[in-house]
Amino acid sequence: MRKAVLTQPFRQFTMRTIQDLIKPKVRKLAPYTLTPHRTRIKLNQNENPFDMPESVKTEVLHRLAEREWSRYPDFIPVQLQETLARFAGWRADGVLVGNGSNELIQNLLMVMVAEGTPVVLSEPTFTVYRLMVETLGGEVVNIPPRADLSYDLAAIGEAACRTNAAAVILCSPNNPTGVTVSEADVRRLLAEFDGLVVVDEAYYEFCGQNFVRLLAEFPRLVVLRTFSKAMAMAGLRVGYLLGAPELVIEVNKAKLPYNLNFFSMAAATVAVEQYETALKPLVELLIAERHRLETAFQELPGFRLVPSAANFMLVEALRHTPKEVFESLLAESILIRDVSRYPLLERYFRFNVGTPAENDAFLAGLRLLSER
Ligand SMILES: *Cc1c(COP(=O)(O)O)cnc(C)c1O
């Protein structure tokens, strides 16, 4: 046996903990978590309460059976990109497909955000944005909404220009407030601010408005979409980004190869093919149910509903704490989201529109509480 010979001494005289090795900004972050509860009625994640229609599932399973599972998926999912381009009304080389839109949010920020890069948000909004910006070392410039929770676009534009931000990120409809941004406001922002304007359209199917039309005119506009909400595919993780081909080339560099498995690819393709017949009627039913809930809330003392353009709504609890509302509904096996930890929302909870029967049970649960 050869004797080990120490040629160069090496030894550190510090004693760092794991915490010392983590970026201070990351240490300070609260993780994005959700306590799992199994309930009869689940209205806490803005999912489609109707499962994916059988006709889609059958066709997807058929395509899977025909495919060789031993082979990698396509390096570039050209077919899905073309399907999505036609569906959205944009060019195929301006489409990037991700493992959920969260992955694309991460990829987009990875290629833009370095230490100290400012990014403008308007909180309360989707928490993944702050988490990613700060993990990458960037600075969140937060412009709170107006008292009615609508976006303060003048202040957002002013802050974006003043800080020379890399991007302004707006969700329309916004999660968790349900508010949208107007086309005039987005146009003005794109005309006067020279960074990226990212519009997260995770719920556009429910609001009758989208910004794809502006992509040809404004190459600094980015639109993000997901199959997790209206498209009834949260379990399969598919999202897509629409933007200038020049930008897509750069964002693509941060993406891991084969990020999307062919099961999810096939499911997204078939969901788009059958959207009009299988999914759109469900979306329309959910919008009708949202209107019914709005009316029902007018007769429900103790709760103030915030009008929403999405498939979820924010409610201000006037006589109880959001935690009490959460616990009381949980006792009825109904799960909602207590959003009282979000900025400005100490008195609010959020629920998503369920099936008609689920919405009836939810309203009954709240009525019970308001009589107490
Ligand atoms: C739910 C949601 C998403 C979806 O993320 P996926 O990773 O596609 O499931 C994206 N943005 C917002 C604002 C959302 O609420």
The ligand as a Gaussian input file, in Angstrom:
#p B3LYP/6-31G(d) Opt

LIG

0 1
 C      -51.116000      29.571000     -10.526000
 C      -50.267000      30.635000     -11.088000
 C      -49.257000      30.310000     -11.993000
 C      -49.089000      28.890000     -12.455000
 O      -47.864000      28.346000     -12.240000
 P      -47.560000      26.903000     -12.862000
 O      -46.142000      26.714000     -12.542000
 O      -47.818000      27.019000     -14.336000
 O      -48.480000      25.917000     -12.220000
 C      -48.492000      31.325000     -12.519000
 N      -48.721000      32.614000     -12.175000
 C      -49.688000      32.954000     -11.318000
 C      -49.928000      34.380000     -11.000000
 C      -50.487000      31.972000     -10.746000
 O      -51.443000      32.310000      -9.885000

